[in-house]
């Protein structure tokens, strides 16, 4: 009545039900893709602003 399958078995069943990944698709999870691209964009913008500040102060 209260028997539950072990977590490993439940995960294995869930993984078996999923469709195979499409080739060339790096991120299956949308929010992960959004966070990754946002962080990369922030780092690039910070570098550009930092370089601009250094160049402006080095007169």
PDB file as gemmi writes it, atoms N, CA and C in Angstrom:
CRYST1    1.000    1.000    1.000  90.00  90.00  90.00 P 1                      
ATOM      1  N   UNK A   1       0.829  -1.196   0.000  1.00  0.00           N  
ATOM      2  CA  UNK A   1       0.000   0.000   0.000  1.00  0.00           C  
ATOM      3  C   UNK A   1       0.875   1.262   0.000  1.00  0.00           C  
ATOM      4  N   UNK A   2       1.895   1.279   0.840  1.00  0.00           N  
ATOM      5  CA  UNK A   2       2.735   2.468   0.939  1.00  0.00           C  
ATOM      6  C   UNK A   2       4.058   2.297   0.209  1.00  0.00           C  
ATOM      7  N   UNK A   3       4.146   1.248  -0.613  1.00  0.00           N  
ATOM      8  CA  UNK A   3       5.405   0.972  -1.303  1.00  0.00           C  
ATOM      9  C   UNK A   3       5.654   2.000  -2.397  1.00  0.00           C  
ATOM     10  N   UNK A   4       6.853   2.536  -2.409  1.00  0.00           N  
ATOM     11  CA  UNK A   4       7.288   3.471  -3.442  1.00  0.00           C  
ATOM     12  C   UNK A   4       8.534   2.900  -4.080  1.00  0.00           C  
ATOM     13  N   UNK A   5       8.630   3.021  -5.383  1.00  0.00           N  
ATOM     14  CA  UNK A   5       9.839   2.558  -6.063  1.00  0.00           C  
ATOM     15  C   UNK A   5      11.012   3.428  -5.633  1.00  0.00           C  
ATOM     16  N   UNK A   6      12.205   2.855  -5.636  1.00  0.00           N  
ATOM     17  CA  UNK A   6      13.385   3.660  -5.313  1.00  0.00           C  
ATOM     18  C   UNK A   6      13.544   4.794  -6.330  1.00  0.00           C  
ATOM     19  N   UNK A   7      14.186   5.849  -5.909  1.00  0.00           N  
ATOM     20  CA  UNK A   7      14.345   7.043  -6.740  1.00  0.00           C  
ATOM     21  C   UNK A   7      15.075   6.717  -8.042  1.00  0.00           C  
ATOM     22  N   UNK A   8      16.044   5.789  -7.983  1.00  0.00           N  
ATOM     23  CA  UNK A   8      16.792   5.423  -9.187  1.00  0.00           C  
ATOM     24  C   UNK A   8      15.865   4.823 -10.243  1.00  0.00           C  
ATOM     25  N   UNK A   9      14.940   3.973  -9.809  1.00  0.00           N  
ATOM     26  CA  UNK A   9      14.006   3.342 -10.746  1.00  0.00           C  
ATOM     27  C   UNK A   9      13.043   4.378 -11.331  1.00  0.00           C  
ATOM     28  N   UNK A  10      12.584   5.290 -10.504  1.00  0.00           N  
ATOM     29  CA  UNK A  10      11.667   6.324 -11.007  1.00  0.00           C  
ATOM     30  C   UNK A  10      12.363   7.228 -12.019  1.00  0.00           C  
ATOM     31  N   UNK A  11      13.615   7.578 -11.749  1.00  0.00           N  
ATOM     32  CA  UNK A  11      14.369   8.411 -12.685  1.00  0.00           C  
ATOM     33  C   UNK A  11      14.599   7.646 -13.987  1.00  0.00           C  
ATOM     34  N   UNK A  12      14.957   6.365 -13.883  1.00  0.00           N  
ATOM     35  CA  UNK A  12      15.211   5.561 -15.081  1.00  0.00           C  
ATOM     36  C   UNK A  12      13.957   5.462 -15.943  1.00  0.00           C  
ATOM     37  N   UNK A  13      12.797   5.293 -15.332  1.00  0.00           N  
ATOM     38  CA  UNK A  13      11.543   5.232 -16.093  1.00  0.00           C  
ATOM     39  C   UNK A  13      11.270   6.557 -16.794  1.00  0.00           C  
ATOM     40  N   UNK A  14      11.498   7.652 -16.085  1.00  0.00           N  
ATOM     41  CA  UNK A  14      11.250   8.969 -16.673  1.00  0.00           C  
ATOM     42  C   UNK A  14      12.187   9.242 -17.842  1.00  0.00           C  
ATOM     43  N   UNK A  15      13.452   8.860 -17.693  1.00  0.00           N  
ATOM     44  CA  UNK A  15      14.430   9.058 -18.764  1.00  0.00           C  
ATOM     45  C   UNK A  15      14.074   8.190 -19.976  1.00  0.00           C  
ATOM     46  N   UNK A  16      13.600   6.977 -19.713  1.00  0.00           N  
ATOM     47  CA  UNK A  16      13.245   6.071 -20.813  1.00  0.00           C  
ATOM     48  C   UNK A  16      12.060   6.605 -21.616  1.00  0.00           C  
ATOM     49  N   UNK A  17      11.176   7.364 -20.992  1.00  0.00           N  
ATOM     50  CA  UNK A  17       9.995   7.907 -21.677  1.00  0.00           C  
ATOM     51  C   UNK A  17      10.334   9.110 -22.556  1.00  0.00           C  
ATOM     52  N   UNK A  18      11.459   9.781 -22.276  1.00  0.00           N  
ATOM     53  CA  UNK A  18      11.812  10.983 -23.042  1.00  0.00           C  
ATOM     54  C   UNK A  18      12.205  10.634 -24.461  1.00  0.00           C  
ATOM     55  N   UNK A  19      11.937  11.555 -25.360  1.00  0.00           N  
ATOM     56  CA  UNK A  19      12.379  11.359 -26.743  1.00  0.00           C  
ATOM     57  C   UNK A  19      13.870  11.638 -26.817  1.00  0.00           C  
ATOM     58  N   UNK A  20      14.546  11.078 -27.806  1.00  0.00           N  
ATOM     59  CA  UNK A  20      15.991  11.316 -27.923  1.00  0.00           C  
ATOM     60  C   UNK A  20      16.280  12.778 -28.247  1.00  0.00           C  
ATOM     61  N   UNK A  21      17.463  13.234 -27.832  1.00  0.00           N  
ATOM     62  CA  UNK A  21      17.857  14.613 -28.088  1.00  0.00           C  
ATOM     63  C   UNK A  21      18.064  14.832 -29.582  1.00  0.00           C  
ATOM     64  N   UNK A  22      17.711  16.023 -30.038  1.00  0.00           N  
ATOM     65  CA  UNK A  22      17.919  16.365 -31.439  1.00  0.00           C  
ATOM     66  C   UNK A  22      19.371  16.781 -31.630  1.00  0.00           C  
ATOM     67  N   UNK A  23      19.939  16.373 -32.739  1.00  0.00           N  
ATOM     68  CA  UNK A  23      21.333  16.700 -33.010  1.00  0.00           C  
ATOM     69  C   UNK A  23      21.496  18.199 -33.241  1.00  0.00           C  
ATOM     70  N   UNK A  24      22.527  18.765 -32.657  1.00  0.00           N  
ATOM     71  CA  UNK A  24      22.796  20.190 -32.812  1.00  0.00           C  
ATOM     72  C   UNK A  24      22.063  21.045 -31.798  1.00  0.00           C  
ATOM     73  N   UNK A  25      21.258  20.431 -30.956  1.00  0.00           N  
ATOM     74  CA  UNK A  25      20.520  21.189 -29.948  1.00  0.00           C  
ATOM     75  C   UNK A  25      21.293  21.088 -28.633  1.00  0.00           C  
ATOM     76  N   UNK A  26      21.932  22.181 -28.233  1.00  0.00           N  
ATOM     77  CA  UNK A  26      22.803  22.138 -27.066  1.00  0.00           C  
ATOM     78  C   UNK A  26      22.012  22.191 -25.771  1.00  0.00           C  
ATOM     79  N   UNK A  27      21.057  23.109 -25.694  1.00  0.00           N  
ATOM     80  CA  UNK A  27      20.284  23.282 -24.472  1.00  0.00           C  
ATOM     81  C   UNK A  27      18.876  22.749 -24.673  1.00  0.00           C  
ATOM     82  N   UNK A  28      18.525  21.751 -23.893  1.00  0.00           N  
ATOM     83  CA  UNK A  28      17.167  21.220 -23.957  1.00  0.00           C  
ATOM     84  C   UNK A  28      16.243  22.063 -23.071  1.00  0.00           C  
ATOM     85  N   UNK A  29      16.818  22.698 -22.071  1.00  0.00           N  
ATOM     86  CA  UNK A  29      16.034  23.439 -21.088  1.00  0.00           C  
ATOM     87  C   UNK A  29      16.095  24.920 -21.412  1.00  0.00           C  
ATOM     88  N   UNK A  30      14.959  25.526 -21.736  1.00  0.00           N  
ATOM     89  CA  UNK A  30      14.898  26.924 -22.147  1.00  0.00           C  
ATOM     90  C   UNK A  30      15.488  27.908 -21.154  1.00  0.00           C  
ATOM     91  N   UNK A  31      15.094  27.842 -19.866  1.00  0.00           N  
ATOM     92  CA  UNK A  31      15.655  28.789 -18.894  1.00  0.00           C  
ATOM     93  C   UNK A  31      17.170  28.677 -18.751  1.00  0.00           C  
ATOM     94  N   UNK A  32      17.720  27.486 -18.893  1.00  0.00           N  
ATOM     95  CA  UNK A  32      19.178  27.333 -18.812  1.00  0.00           C  
ATOM     96  C   UNK A  32      19.842  28.073 -19.965  1.00  0.00           C  
ATOM     97  N   UNK A  33      19.241  27.992 -21.137  1.00  0.00           N  
ATOM     98  CA  UNK A  33      19.780  28.698 -22.298  1.00  0.00           C  
ATOM     99  C   UNK A  33      19.721  30.203 -22.064  1.00  0.00           C  
ATOM    100  N   UNK A  34      18.617  30.690 -21.515  1.00  0.00           N  
ATOM    101  CA  UNK A  34      18.453  32.120 -21.233  1.00  0.00           C  
ATOM    102  C   UNK A  34      19.506  32.601 -20.239  1.00  0.00           C  
ATOM    103  N   UNK A  35      19.704  31.851 -19.163  1.00  0.00           N  
ATOM    104  CA  UNK A  35      20.679  32.237 -18.136  1.00  0.00           C  
ATOM    105  C   UNK A  35      22.085  32.230 -18.726  1.00  0.00           C  
ATOM    106  N   UNK A  36      22.419  31.212 -19.499  1.00  0.00           N  
ATOM    107  CA  UNK A  36      23.755  31.118 -20.088  1.00  0.00           C  
ATOM    108  C   UNK A  36      24.029  32.293 -21.012  1.00  0.00           C  
ATOM    109  N   UNK A  37      23.117  32.584 -21.906  1.00  0.00           N  
ATOM    110  CA  UNK A  37      23.310  33.687 -22.843  1.00  0.00           C  
ATOM    111  C   UNK A  37      23.345  35.025 -22.105  1.00  0.00           C  
ATOM    112  N   UNK A  38      22.521  35.189 -21.080  1.00  0.00           N  
ATOM    113  CA  UNK A  38      22.521  36.431 -20.292  1.00  0.00           C  
ATOM    114  C   UNK A  38      23.873  36.643 -19.610  1.00  0.00           C  
ATOM    115  N   UNK A  39      24.405  35.595 -18.999  1.00  0.00           N  
ATOM    116  CA  UNK A  39      25.694  35.726 -18.314  1.00  0.00           C  
ATOM    117  C   UNK A  39      26.818  36.043 -19.289  1.00  0.00           C  
ATOM    118  N   UNK A  40      26.831  35.384 -20.428  1.00  0.00           N  
ATOM    119  CA  UNK A  40      27.860  35.661 -21.431  1.00  0.00           C  
ATOM    120  C   UNK A  40      27.753  37.110 -21.898  1.00  0.00           C  
ATOM    121  N   UNK A  41      26.530  37.583 -22.137  1.00  0.00           N  
ATOM    122  CA  UNK A  41      26.314  38.964 -22.578  1.00  0.00           C  
ATOM    123  C   UNK A  41      26.793  39.956 -21.520  1.00  0.00           C  
ATOM    124  N   UNK A  42      26.467  39.710 -20.262  1.00  0.00           N  
ATOM    125  CA  UNK A  42      26.883  40.603 -19.175  1.00  0.00           C  
ATOM    126  C   UNK A  42      28.404  40.665 -19.083  1.00  0.00           C  
ATOM    127  N   UNK A  43      29.075  39.526 -19.204  1.00  0.00           N  
ATOM    128  CA  UNK A  43      30.535  39.499 -19.115  1.00  0.00           C  
ATOM    129  C   UNK A  43      31.154  40.286 -20.272  1.00  0.00           C  
ATOM    130  N   UNK A  44      30.630  40.104 -21.477  1.00  0.00           N  
ATOM    131  CA  UNK A  44      31.168  40.823 -22.638  1.00  0.00           C  
ATOM    132  C   UNK A  44      30.962  42.323 -22.474  1.00  0.00           C  
ATOM    133  N   UNK A  45      29.771  42.740 -22.049  1.00  0.00           N  
ATOM    134  CA  UNK A  45      29.486  44.166 -21.870  1.00  0.00           C  
ATOM    135  C   UNK A  45      30.393  44.753 -20.789  1.00  0.00           C  
ATOM    136  N   UNK A  46      30.601  44.025 -19.687  1.00  0.00           N  
ATOM    137  CA  UNK A  46      31.468  44.523 -18.622  1.00  0.00           C  
ATOM    138  C   UNK A  46      32.903  44.694 -19.122  1.00  0.00           C  
ATOM    139  N   UNK A  47      33.378  43.772 -19.947  1.00  0.00           N  
ATOM    140  CA  UNK A  47      34.727  43.905 -20.487  1.00  0.00           C  
ATOM    141  C   UNK A  47      34.836  45.124 -21.398  1.00  0.00           C  
ATOM    142  N   UNK A  48      33.858  45.317 -22.255  1.00  0.00           N  
ATOM    143  CA  UNK A  48      33.892  46.463 -23.170  1.00  0.00           C  
ATOM    144  C   UNK A  48      33.858  47.775 -22.389  1.00  0.00           C  
ATOM    145  N   UNK A  49      32.987  47.857 -21.385  1.00  0.00           N  
ATOM    146  CA  UNK A  49      32.897  49.078 -20.565  1.00  0.00           C  
ATOM    147  C   UNK A  49      34.205  49.291 -19.807  1.00  0.00           C  
ATOM    148  N   UNK A  50      34.770  48.220 -19.263  1.00  0.00           N  
ATOM    149  CA  UNK A  50      36.038  48.337 -18.536  1.00  0.00           C  
ATOM    150  C   UNK A  50      37.157  48.837 -19.423  1.00  0.00           C  
ATOM    151  N   UNK A  51      37.236  48.299 -20.629  1.00  0.00           N  
ATOM    152  CA  UNK A  51      38.269  48.747 -21.565  1.00  0.00           C  
ATOM    153  C   UNK A  51      38.051  50.208 -21.944  1.00  0.00           C  
ATOM    154  N   UNK A  52      36.802  50.589 -22.160  1.00  0.00           N  
ATOM    155  CA  UNK A  52      36.502  51.988 -22.510  1.00  0.00           C  
ATOM    156  C   UNK A  52      36.904  52.935 -21.384  1.00  0.00           C  
ATOM    157  N   UNK A  53      36.645  52.556 -20.143  1.00  0.00           N  
ATOM    158  CA  UNK A  53      37.000  53.386 -18.984  1.00  0.00           C  
ATOM    159  C   UNK A  53      38.526  53.519 -18.885  1.00  0.00           C  
ATOM    160  N   UNK A  54      39.223  52.420 -19.025  1.00  0.00           N  
ATOM    161  CA  UNK A  54      40.686  52.454 -18.935  1.00  0.00           C  
ATOM    162  C   UNK A  54      41.264  53.325 -20.044  1.00  0.00           C  
ATOM    163  N   UNK A  55      40.725  53.183 -21.234  1.00  0.00           N  
ATOM    164  CA  UNK A  55      41.233  54.001 -22.352  1.00  0.00           C  
ATOM    165  C   UNK A  55      40.919  55.490 -22.136  1.00  0.00           C  
ATOM    166  N   UNK A  56      39.762  55.806 -21.549  1.00  0.00           N  
ATOM    167  CA  UNK A  56      39.404  57.198 -21.316  1.00  0.00           C  
ATOM    168  C   UNK A  56      40.257  57.832 -20.217  1.00  0.00           C  
ATOM    169  N   UNK A  57      40.638  57.069 -19.216  1.00  0.00           N  
ATOM    170  CA  UNK A  57      41.433  57.607 -18.115  1.00  0.00           C  
ATOM    171  C   UNK A  57      42.927  57.679 -18.461  1.00  0.00           C  
ATOM    172  N   UNK A  58      43.355  56.939 -19.433  1.00  0.00           N  
ATOM    173  CA  UNK A  58      44.766  56.907 -19.801  1.00  0.00           C  
ATOM    174  C   UNK A  58      45.028  57.960 -20.886  1.00  0.00           C  
ATOM    175  N   UNK A  59      44.962  59.225 -20.482  1.00  0.00           N  
ATOM    176  CA  UNK A  59      45.136  60.312 -21.439  1.00  0.00           C  
ATOM    177  C   UNK A  59      46.513  60.896 -21.350  1.00  0.00           C  
TER     178      UNK A  59                                                      
END                                                                             
